């Protein structure tokens, strides 16, 4: 009997839609935070700085510092109802990523093997809950970072005896509230940039984890490393393009596709061993 040859698998695509949705949602939460800083904190700076007399006695400085801390805490309290829904956001993104990953897997199986295989996935709920737990912590860190940066800036300004108008301008520039080039620079290095990194990294990690589990569940033992084939691919990843690896032996320098920070690489399954079983 002639040996049946396999078709080349379709390219397993990265879930860009889930990544974009996550980025937009995080940016919307950050914008709400910045709006509260602009409406509640910045107008109050004049009164806070007025408590520090010309000679800036220690007692006046301490009172002003306490006022700043209370303002920061009040902003955090206003955000709590919205930011606590980070768990719902993370679950939604996790489910979208899983749905995309599953569709890619089934498409490849049907194209290569000619059949769709739909095994049960009792492990999926635990994988998504772990994703939610990790991402709730990361979402909370965005709030802590933004408020912490603002509080430190104001406290330093109080000690230096700066004018509140200068501080207000610097806060707006730091947070990217001003138009033009200063806003673009702030988006590249500030909390917005970190939100984008979180979305990209976490979706890629979950996608890689789901790929590994789904392939191994069906008995796939090896994969071909595929990169995004663009200028953003790191050298340590680019040199793996087209090479075959075992799921039981991850590359020491990068781990499996998706495990390294912001890794967009994908694992193309080696399906020949499944042909006979099918």
Secondary structure, DSSP 8 states (H G I E B T S, - for coil): ---------------HHHHHHHHHHHHHHHHHHHHHIIIIIGGGHHHHHHTS-TT--HHHHHHHHHHHHHHHHHHHHHHHHHHTTHHHHHHHHHHHHHHHHHHHHHHHHHHHHSS------TTHHHHHHHHHHHHHHHHHHHHHHHHHHHHHHHHHHHHHT--HHHHHHHHHHHTT-S-THHHHHHHHHSHHHHHHHHHHHHHHHHHHHHHHHHHHHTT--EEEEE---STTS-HHHHTTTT-EEETTS--TTT-STTTSTT---EEEE--HHHHHH-
